[in-house]
Amino acid sequence: MTAFFNNVDPQQIDGDHFFRKEGRSDPRKVAQAGVEVMTRGGLTQVVGMSNRLMILGNRLVPRTMVAAITKRMLRPAPVKSSMI
């Protein structure tokens, strides 16, 4: 697990937020893929079918839609009021 995800407060993540735990790739698989592509002299590797589909969608969908989707994915969770 990376330090980034260790420092994310789960209470601040929306249920459908991009950084939710069940949506992440296994760090070991990502690291292994990175090492393998480097040893072959490659520069990039996209790990996981959902990530590949996002890359493809980014090329096919209008930029305004990509911007709207990105904004929704990266928005902070709504603040829950503790006052009752």
Phi, psi and omega in degrees: 000142182271162179297328179304307183289333176293334183263359178279128179280114182301335179289341181265003183258126176296154180302325180254022183288150182300328186266015179297149189298316185291348181267357185272151174282154178293123183303325180294319179294321179294315179297317179298317178297321179296317179296316181298317180292325178293320181292337176271358179087011180279170182250326184223157176209128176259120184258128175100140181296319181296325177292320177297320178294324177296319179297315179297314179299324179298332179276333187262335186269145177302146184303324180297323178289320177300317180297317180295319179294316180298317179300318180293319182293327186260003181289147176288157177294150176299145179284127179269126182285134177267358179272126179240000000 
